[in-house]
Amino acid sequence: MNQAIEKFLLAHDRYLSLEKARTECIGPQEREMMYIEILKAYLEVQYRANVIAGLQYADGMDFAASH
């Protein structure tokens, strides 16, 4: 599998696991730290998706271009 896709899948799995663990937070400080980690994971997923789209565009796949 392409390394960019593997990194995307790892980032997406991390995001999903943090989202599931979010409901187990007890105090406000723990909840705040969890939201920060979820946001960072979300941004990484978006970055990895853009990398994949950029690679597709570079390979000549026009469907990767934003409309």
Secondary structure, DSSP 8 states (H G I E B T S, - for coil): --HHHHHHHHHHHHHHHHHHHGGG--SHHHHHHHHHHHHHHHHHHHHHHHHHHHHHHHTT-GGGS--
